Amino acid sequence: MKGPEDVPSLLPAFRDVLADVRPAVLHAGPTQSCGYLAALSEFHPFLLMSWGSDLLVDAERSEVWRRATSVALHGSDLLLCDSAAVRTKAHTLLGYDDSRIVQFPWGVDLKEFRPGADDRGLRHEMGWDDSFIILSTRSWEPLYGIETLLEAFRRAYAKEPRMRLILLGGGSLASKIERFLKSNKLDRFVHRPGVMPHDAISAYFRAVDLYVSCSLSDGSSVSLLEAMATGLPVVVSDTPGNREWVVSGKNGWLAPVGDADAFAGHLITSIRSGSSARARISQANRGIAERRADWSRNSEQLRQAYERLAGA
């Protein structure tokens, strides 16, 4: 599906699937695609799951997207969201009943994403044993501010040439990224290993010194929570969702959306902050993750939502 306009054509086949499966609860998202389709099916009980940017950004992209958002929200029995920013937007858009909102961060596997040594030897493999390595795990799409990140890295690297950058993933901006790196003679200092299976990503978190995300919008970003669970300092966009997790200067740094100079400044601050300061941040972020982002605990709230709907 490219957008909400493609959804109605899928409805007959989806209704056939529902008739065959006869689920106790229909759980669907993001809002304007699978959530919209679920609402059009008129199946109940229906749990709509926001993915963050679907309500924070896409909901007002055009009249077609606004209508799909309205249909999905009105057609749902409960709304699942991961941040106060998304919850507030649901109120703002349609006055969605607060008693029908279930809010909790999706969370991470704290056994998989944990502080520790570079157990796969990735730093040595890349020849970056003595470098200061920055990691981005976001898709190479406009929403995730990848161009802002590249420009920030270019400026920061000019002042701190010990910096290196790992860009996991891929996306529609790949050719533009490659041109930028080559034209600025940075391709040797930016490692692009491609899209990784999720169970391989934790090793990259343990191999680096800093996590960065320049996204235009986020709810409670799972990538951010994975970084915090691994004990990494973080530099992220100053958005309402990220402010629920990061206090700038205490457990990371916040930069205005799209401000490459501010991001570069924080990258430089981090490399110059010293090992003791980074150790304090590491301990603080791991503690936050243990208290608030433990999937083994947070998933219980999802189970309760299912039971609430199934028993309705």
C-alpha positions as CSV (number, residue, x, y, z in Angstrom):
1,M,0.0,0.0,0.0
2,K,1.4,3.4,-1.0
3,G,-1.3,5.4,0.8
4,P,-4.9,5.4,2.1
5,E,-6.2,5.7,-1.5
6,D,-5.0,2.1,-2.1
7,V,-6.8,0.6,0.9
8,P,-10.5,0.2,-0.2
9,S,-9.5,-2.1,-3.0
10,L,-8.1,-4.6,-0.4
11,L,-11.3,-4.7,1.6
12,P,-13.1,-7.7,0.0
13,A,-10.1,-10.0,0.4
14,F,-9.5,-8.8,3.9
15,R,-13.0,-9.5,4.9
16,D,-12.6,-13.0,3.5
17,V,-9.5,-13.5,5.7
18,L,-11.4,-12.3,8.8
19,A,-14.3,-14.7,8.0
20,D,-11.8,-17.6,7.8
21,V,-9.7,-16.7,10.9
22,R,-12.5,-15.2,13.1
23,P,-10.0,-13.5,15.5
24,A,-11.0,-12.7,19.1
25,V,-9.4,-9.3,18.6
26,L,-8.3,-7.4,15.5
27,H,-5.0,-5.5,16.2
28,A,-3.9,-3.2,13.3
29,G,-1.7,-0.3,12.5
30,P,-0.3,2.1,11.4
31,T,-3.4,4.3,11.3
32,Q,-3.8,5.2,7.6
33,S,-3.0,1.8,6.1
34,C,-3.8,-1.3,8.1
35,G,-5.7,0.6,10.7
36,Y,-7.9,2.3,8.0
37,L,-8.5,-1.1,6.4
38,A,-9.5,-2.6,9.8
39,A,-11.9,0.2,10.4
40,L,-13.5,-0.2,6.9
41,S,-14.0,-3.9,7.6
42,E,-16.3,-2.9,10.6
43,F,-14.9,-5.8,12.6
44,H,-15.0,-5.5,16.4
45,P,-13.3,-5.6,18.8
46,F,-10.6,-3.6,17.0
47,L,-7.4,-2.3,18.7
48,L,-5.8,0.5,16.6
49,M,-2.1,0.8,17.1
50,S,-0.4,4.1,16.3
51,W,3.2,3.9,15.1
52,G,4.0,7.5,16.2
53,S,4.5,9.4,13.0
54,D,1.2,8.2,11.6
55,L,-0.6,10.6,14.0
56,L,2.2,13.1,14.7
57,V,3.0,13.7,11.0
58,D,0.9,11.8,8.5
59,A,-2.6,12.5,9.9
60,E,-2.7,16.0,8.4
61,R,-0.7,15.3,5.2
62,S,-3.8,15.9,2.9
63,E,-7.5,15.6,3.0
64,V,-7.3,11.9,2.0
65,W,-5.0,11.2,4.9
66,R,-7.1,13.2,7.3
67,R,-10.2,11.2,6.3
68,A,-8.4,7.9,6.7
69,T,-7.2,9.0,10.1
70,S,-10.7,9.9,11.2
71,V,-12.2,6.7,9.9
72,A,-9.6,4.6,11.7
73,L,-9.9,6.4,15.0
74,H,-13.7,6.5,15.0
75,G,-13.8,2.8,14.0
76,S,-11.5,1.6,16.8
77,D,-12.5,0.3,20.2
78,L,-9.2,1.1,21.8
79,L,-6.1,3.1,20.7
80,L,-2.7,1.8,21.6
81,C,0.1,4.4,21.6
82,D,3.7,4.6,23.0
83,S,4.0,8.2,24.2
84,A,2.1,11.2,25.7
85,A,2.8,13.1,22.4
86,V,0.8,10.7,20.4
87,R,-1.9,10.5,23.1
88,T,-2.3,14.3,23.0
89,K,-2.5,14.3,19.2
90,A,-5.4,11.8,19.3
91,H,-7.2,14.2,21.6
92,T,-6.4,17.2,19.4
93,L,-7.5,15.6,16.2
94,L,-10.8,14.1,17.2
95,G,-11.2,14.4,20.9
96,Y,-10.5,10.7,21.3
97,D,-11.9,9.4,24.6
98,D,-9.0,9.1,27.0
99,S,-10.5,6.1,28.7
100,R,-10.1,4.2,25.4
101,I,-6.4,5.0,25.1
102,V,-3.8,2.5,26.3
103,Q,-0.3,4.1,26.5
104,F,3.0,2.4,27.2
105,P,6.4,2.3,25.4
106,W,6.8,-0.8,23.4
107,G,10.1,-1.5,25.2
108,V,13.1,-3.8,24.4
109,D,14.6,-7.1,25.4
110,L,16.9,-6.0,28.2
111,K,18.8,-9.3,28.0
112,E,19.6,-8.7,24.3
113,F,20.2,-5.0,24.5
114,R,22.6,-4.6,27.4
115,P,25.9,-2.8,28.2
116,G,29.0,-4.9,27.5
117,A,32.1,-5.4,25.4
118,D,32.4,-5.4,21.6
119,D,31.9,-9.2,21.6
120,R,31.9,-9.5,17.8
121,G,35.0,-7.5,17.4
122,L,33.3,-5.1,15.0
123,R,35.7,-2.2,15.9
124,H,38.7,-4.2,15.0
125,E,37.0,-5.6,11.9
126,M,36.5,-2.1,10.6
127,G,39.9,-0.9,11.6
128,W,38.4,1.6,14.1
129,D,39.8,0.3,17.4
130,D,40.8,3.8,18.6
131,S,38.1,5.8,16.9
132,F,35.0,7.4,18.4
133,I,32.1,5.6,16.7
134,I,28.6,7.0,16.2
135,L,25.7,4.8,15.3
136,S,22.5,5.4,13.4
137,T,20.0,2.6,13.0
138,R,17.2,4.6,11.3
139,S,16.0,4.0,7.7
140,W,17.4,6.2,4.9
141,E,14.1,8.1,4.4
142,P,13.3,11.8,4.7
143,L,11.3,11.3,7.9
144,Y,14.5,10.2,9.7
145,G,16.5,13.3,8.9
146,I,19.4,11.3,7.3
147,E,20.6,14.4,5.3
148,T,20.8,16.4,8.5
149,L,22.9,13.6,10.1
150,L,25.3,13.5,7.2
151,E,25.8,17.3,7.3
152,A,26.2,17.2,11.0
153,F,28.8,14.5,10.8
154,R,30.7,16.4,8.1
155,R,31.0,19.5,10.3
156,A,31.9,17.5,13.4
157,Y,34.4,15.3,11.7
158,A,36.2,18.5,10.4
159,K,36.9,19.4,14.0
160,E,37.3,15.9,15.5
161,P,38.8,13.6,12.8
162,R,38.7,10.6,15.3
163,M,35.0,10.4,14.6
164,R,33.5,7.6,12.6
165,L,29.9,6.9,11.7
166,I,28.0,3.6,11.1
167,L,24.8,3.9,9.1
168,L,22.7,0.7,9.4
169,G,19.8,0.1,7.1
170,G,18.9,1.4,3.7
171,G,16.2,3.3,1.9
172,S,15.1,5.6,-0.9
173,L,17.9,8.2,-0.2
174,A,20.7,5.6,-0.8
175,S,22.0,7.2,-4.0
176,K,21.9,10.7,-2.5
177,I,23.8,9.5,0.5
178,E,26.5,7.9,-1.6
179,R,27.0,11.0,-3.6
180,F,27.3,13.1,-0.5
181,L,29.9,10.9,1.1
182,K,32.0,10.7,-2.1
183,S,31.8,14.4,-2.9
184,N,32.9,15.2,0.7
185,K,35.6,12.5,0.8
186,L,33.9,10.8,3.8
187,D,33.1,7.4,2.4
188,R,36.1,5.8,4.2
189,F,34.8,7.1,7.5
190,V,31.2,6.1,7.2
191,H,30.5,2.3,7.3
192,R,27.3,1.2,5.6
193,P,26.8,-2.6,6.3
194,G,23.2,-2.6,4.9
195,V,20.0,-3.9,6.5
196,M,20.7,-6.2,9.4
197,P,18.5,-8.8,11.0
198,H,17.2,-7.5,14.3
199,D,19.1,-10.1,16.3
200,A,22.4,-8.7,14.8
201,I,21.8,-5.1,15.7
202,S,22.6,-5.3,19.5
203,A,26.3,-6.1,18.7
204,Y,26.6,-2.8,16.8
205,F,25.2,-0.9,19.8
206,R,27.8,-2.5,22.1
207,A,30.6,-1.7,19.6
208,V,30.0,2.1,19.5
209,D,30.4,5.1,21.7
210,L,27.3,7.2,20.8
211,Y,23.8,6.8,19.3
212,V,22.3,9.5,17.0
213,S,18.9,10.1,15.4
214,C,17.9,13.2,13.5
215,S,14.3,12.1,12.9
216,L,11.6,14.7,12.2
217,S,9.1,13.0,14.5
218,D,9.1,10.2,17.0
219,G,6.8,8.7,19.6
220,S,8.8,6.5,22.0
221,S,11.4,5.4,19.5
222,V,12.4,1.7,19.9
223,S,15.8,2.5,18.4
224,L,16.4,5.1,21.1
225,L,15.3,2.7,23.8
226,E,17.7,0.0,22.5
227,A,20.5,2.5,22.7
228,M,19.6,3.5,26.2
229,A,19.3,-0.1,27.3
230,T,22.8,-0.7,26.0
231,G,24.0,2.2,28.1
232,L,24.9,4.6,25.2
233,P,24.8,8.4,25.4
234,V,22.4,9.7,22.8
235,V,22.0,12.7,20.5
236,V,18.4,13.0,19.2
237,S,15.9,15.5,17.8
238,D,14.2,17.8,20.2
239,T,10.7,16.4,19.8
240,P,7.9,15.8,22.4
241,G,8.4,12.1,22.2
242,N,12.1,12.2,22.7
243,R,11.8,14.7,25.6
244,E,9.9,12.0,27.5
245,W,13.2,10.1,27.6
246,V,16.1,12.5,27.3
247,V,17.0,15.5,29.4
248,S,19.6,17.5,27.4
249,G,22.9,17.6,29.2
250,K,22.0,14.9,31.7
251,N,21.5,11.6,29.9
252,G,22.1,12.8,26.3
253,W,21.6,15.8,24.1
254,L,18.6,17.2,22.2
255,A,19.0,19.3,19.0
256,P,16.3,21.2,17.1
257,V,14.8,19.3,14.2
258,G,16.8,19.8,11.0
259,D,19.6,21.9,12.7
260,A,22.8,20.2,11.4
261,D,24.9,22.7,13.3
262,A,23.3,22.0,16.6
263,F,23.7,18.2,16.0
264,A,27.3,18.7,15.1
265,G,27.9,20.7,18.3
266,H,26.4,17.9,20.4
267,L,28.5,15.2,18.6
268,I,31.6,17.3,19.4
269,T,30.5,17.8,23.0
270,S,30.1,14.0,23.4
271,I,33.5,13.1,22.1
272,R,35.1,15.8,24.4
273,S,33.0,14.9,27.5
274,G,35.4,12.3,28.7
275,S,35.0,8.7,29.8
276,S,33.8,9.4,33.3
277,A,30.9,11.6,32.1
278,R,29.9,9.0,29.5
279,A,30.0,6.3,32.2
280,R,27.5,8.4,34.3
281,I,25.2,8.7,31.3
282,S,25.6,5.0,30.5
283,Q,24.5,4.1,34.0
284,A,21.6,6.6,33.9
285,N,20.3,5.4,30.6
286,R,20.4,1.7,31.5
287,G,18.5,2.5,34.7
288,I,15.8,4.4,32.8
289,A,15.4,1.5,30.4
290,E,15.2,-1.0,33.2
291,R,12.5,1.1,35.0
292,R,10.4,2.1,31.9
293,A,11.3,0.2,28.8
294,D,11.4,-3.5,29.8
295,W,9.3,-5.4,27.1
296,S,8.8,-8.4,29.4
297,R,6.9,-6.1,31.8
298,N,5.3,-3.7,29.3
299,S,3.9,-6.5,27.2
300,E,1.6,-7.3,30.1
301,Q,-0.3,-4.1,29.4
302,L,-0.9,-5.3,25.8
303,R,-2.2,-8.6,27.1
304,Q,-4.6,-6.7,29.4
305,A,-5.8,-4.6,26.5
306,Y,-6.6,-7.8,24.5
307,E,-8.5,-9.3,27.5
308,R,-10.4,-6.1,28.0
309,L,-11.6,-6.1,24.4
310,A,-12.2,-9.9,24.2
311,G,-14.4,-9.7,27.2
312,A,-16.3,-6.7,26.1
